[in-house]
Amino acid sequence: MSNHIRANSILPAHREDIELHTADGVTLVGELARPLDREPVATLVCLHPLPTHGGMMDSHVYRKAAWRLPALAGIAVLRFNTRGTSSVRGTSGGSFANAVDERYDVAAAIEFAEFADLPAIWLVGWSFGTDLTLMYGLDPAVSGAILLSPPLRFSKDEHLAAWAESGKPVTALIPEFDDYLRPAEARERFAAIPQAEIVGVDGAKHLWVGDAERVLDEIVRRVAPDVLTPLPTTWDGPMETGDASAYADRTVAAFDNPAS
C-alpha cells in the first residue's frame, strides 16, 4: 500500500553523522545521507541560510532533501552546520564570521565529499548559503551551483565574473515575493554570468514555505536529469516519521527574522 509523503516523512537511506575539519582548526557537525541500495548518481552539498536568523542544516528544504532524495532520486545529500551554528545534530565549533572564515567551512565540505568519492558534486546554497557558494564554491571538484533565494549580499562582481569564466552551470531559483531579490532584478544582476539560468517561482517567498517540493524537483532536474520529475508524492516501502517538534523553535526564529 502506498503512503503519502508528508513534511515529516523519512524515506529509507544510509545516514551517518559526520564531522568536517577545517583548515583553520574548527570542527563542524553534519550528516551524509546516501541511497540505501545503490551508488548515488549525484551529490548535494547544502549551504544553509544565515545562522543568526535561524538558518542551519535542518532548515526545512535541506531536511526534506536529506529525508527524500536518496530514495526518490538516488542522490546523496551532505548537510552541515557552519561555524557557530546549532541544530538537533549539535553545534559546530567556532563562531559566525560574516562570510569571511566560512570559506574554510565550504572547502572542508567539498573536500569531504571528494575524499568520500561522491559523484557529481553540486553546491546548493540558500540565502546566506548562496553567497558562500558564489564566493568560495568555485572548486575543480564542483560540477555546478544551485542558488535558492540569493540576496547577493556578501558576494561581489568579481565572484560572479569568476563563475562566468568557469562556464560551470548556475541555476538561481527566485521567489516571486522574495524579501531581497525578485525575478526581474535577479535577471539583471545575474546577466554577469551568461550561462546562469534564472527560474522565477510564482507565489513563492524567501523561506519557500509550501514550495519545498517544487524546489526539490527543480534541483533534481539539474543534477540528475535522468530521474523522472516531478518526484513521487507517495512511497510503497517502509517510511519513518520525523519529530517535527524538534525543529519548531528554530522554525519560529526563521519566520520572525527572514533569513538572509
C-alpha positions, 0 to 999 in steps of 0.5 A: 500500500502506498503512503503519502509523503508528508513534511515529516516523512523519512524515506529509507537511506544510509545516514551517518553523522559526520564531522568536517575539519577545517583548515583553520582548526574548527570542527563542524557537525553534519550528516551524509545521507546516501541511497540505501541500495545503490551508488548515488548518481549525484551529490548535494552539498547544502549551504544553509541560510544565515545562522543568526536568523535561524538558518542551519542544516535542518532548515526545512528544504535541506531536511526534506532533501536529506529525508527524500532524495536518496530514495526518490532520486538516488542522490546523496545529500551532505548537510552541515552546520557552519561555524557557530551554528546549532541544530538537533545534530549539535553545534559546530565549533567556532563562531559566525564570521560574516562570510569571511572564515566560512570559506574554510567551512565550504572547502572542508565540505567539498573536500569531504565529499571528494575524499568520500568519492561522491559523484557529481558534486553540486553546491546548493546554497540558500540565502546566506548559503548562496553567497558562500557558494558564489564566493568560495564554491568555485572548486575543480571538484564542483560540477555546478551551483544551485542558488535558492533565494540569493540576496547577493549580499556578501558576494561581489562582481568579481565572484560572479565574473569568476563563475562566468569564466568557469562556464560551470552551470548556475541555476538561481531559483527566485521567489516571486515575493522574495524579501531581497531579490525578485525575478526581474532584478535577479535577471539583471544582476545575474546577466554577469554570468551568461550561462546562469539560468534564472527560474522565477517561482510564482507565489513563492517567498524567501523561506519557500514555505509550501514550495519545498517540493517544487524546489526539490524537483527543480534541483533534481532536474539539474543534477540528475536529469535522468530521474523522472520529475516531478518526484513521487508524492507517495512511497510503497516501502517502509517510511519513518516519521520525523519529530517535527517538534524538534525543529519548531523553535528554530522554525519560529526564529526563521519566520520572525527574522527572514533569513538572509 
